[in-house]
Amino acid sequence: HSGPVTGGFLKGKAPRFQLFGETATIARQLCTTGEPGKIHISQKTADLLEQSGKNHWIKERESTTGTSMQTYWLSKKKVWGSMFGVALSDSSIEDEELQKI
């Protein structure tokens, strides 16, 4: 998800840094409704990618039960291919090979 957050250190037995706010809450929800090995993004992040000309990186996700927010999958292969200047079709490279890049 994309947006503003507030962060701070929490004291206690195990002090830690934590993010607060609606952006952090939505990001946590995306984590819990995602699928292993996939990058789950919000509508706001998808909009930012589209504004940057990267709409080919996103794939609309079918609506999941219990959520009213439209979410998307980020195509790892298209992102990595763009970053490293190579053309990677969804069938041209296996996930194991992609992780070696």
C-alpha positions as CSV (number, residue, x, y, z in Angstrom):
1,H,0.0,0.0,0.0
2,S,1.1,3.6,-0.4
3,G,0.5,6.6,1.8
4,P,1.5,8.5,4.9
5,V,2.3,6.8,8.2
6,T,3.4,7.8,11.7
7,G,6.2,5.8,13.3
8,G,7.6,5.5,16.8
9,F,9.4,3.4,19.2
10,L,7.4,1.4,21.7
11,K,9.0,0.7,25.1
12,G,8.7,-2.5,27.0
13,K,10.5,-5.8,27.4
14,A,11.3,-5.8,23.7
15,P,11.4,-2.2,22.5
16,R,10.6,-2.0,18.8
17,F,9.8,0.5,16.1
18,Q,6.2,0.4,14.8
19,L,4.2,2.2,12.1
20,F,0.7,3.5,12.8
21,G,-2.2,4.9,10.7
22,E,-4.6,3.8,8.0
23,T,-1.8,3.1,5.5
24,A,-0.1,0.6,7.9
25,T,-3.5,-1.0,8.7
26,I,-4.3,-1.5,5.0
27,A,-0.8,-2.9,4.4
28,R,-1.3,-5.5,7.2
29,Q,-4.7,-6.5,5.7
30,L,-3.0,-7.0,2.3
31,C,-0.5,-9.3,4.0
32,T,-3.2,-11.4,5.6
33,T,-5.3,-11.7,2.4
34,G,-2.4,-12.4,0.0
35,E,-1.1,-15.6,-1.4
36,P,2.4,-17.2,-1.0
37,G,4.8,-16.1,-3.6
38,K,2.7,-13.2,-4.9
39,I,3.0,-9.5,-4.3
40,H,-0.4,-8.1,-3.3
41,I,-1.0,-4.3,-3.9
42,S,-3.7,-1.8,-3.2
43,Q,-5.7,0.3,-5.5
44,K,-3.7,3.4,-4.4
45,T,-0.4,1.7,-5.3
46,A,-1.8,0.4,-8.6
47,D,-2.9,4.0,-9.4
48,L,0.7,5.3,-8.7
49,L,2.1,2.6,-11.0
50,E,-0.4,3.5,-13.8
51,Q,0.6,7.2,-13.4
52,S,4.2,6.1,-13.9
53,G,3.4,4.2,-17.1
54,K,3.8,0.8,-15.4
55,N,0.2,-0.4,-15.8
56,H,1.6,-3.6,-17.5
57,W,3.0,-4.5,-14.1
58,I,-0.3,-5.0,-12.5
59,K,-3.1,-7.6,-12.8
60,E,-6.5,-7.1,-11.3
61,R,-7.3,-9.6,-8.5
62,E,-10.7,-11.2,-8.3
63,S,-12.7,-9.8,-5.4
64,T,-12.1,-11.7,-2.2
65,T,-14.7,-12.4,0.4
66,G,-15.0,-9.9,3.2
67,T,-13.2,-7.0,1.4
68,S,-14.7,-4.1,-0.5
69,M,-11.3,-2.8,-1.7
70,Q,-10.2,-3.7,-5.2
71,T,-6.7,-5.1,-5.1
72,Y,-4.1,-6.3,-7.6
73,W,-1.2,-8.6,-8.1
74,L,2.2,-7.1,-9.1
75,S,3.9,-9.1,-11.8
76,K,7.4,-10.0,-10.5
77,K,8.6,-11.1,-13.9
78,K,7.6,-7.8,-15.6
79,V,9.1,-5.7,-12.7
80,W,12.4,-7.6,-12.7
81,G,12.5,-7.6,-16.5
82,S,12.1,-3.8,-16.6
83,M,14.7,-3.3,-13.9
84,F,17.3,-5.3,-15.6
85,G,16.4,-4.5,-19.2
86,V,15.4,-7.9,-20.3
87,A,12.1,-9.2,-21.8
88,L,10.7,-11.8,-19.5
89,S,7.4,-13.4,-20.6
90,D,5.3,-15.1,-18.0
91,S,6.3,-18.5,-19.5
92,S,9.9,-17.7,-20.4
93,I,11.4,-18.0,-16.9
94,E,10.8,-20.0,-13.9
95,D,10.4,-18.5,-10.4
96,E,13.6,-20.2,-9.2
97,E,15.5,-18.7,-12.1
98,L,14.0,-15.3,-11.4
99,Q,15.2,-15.4,-7.7
100,K,18.8,-15.8,-8.9
101,I,18.8,-12.4,-10.7
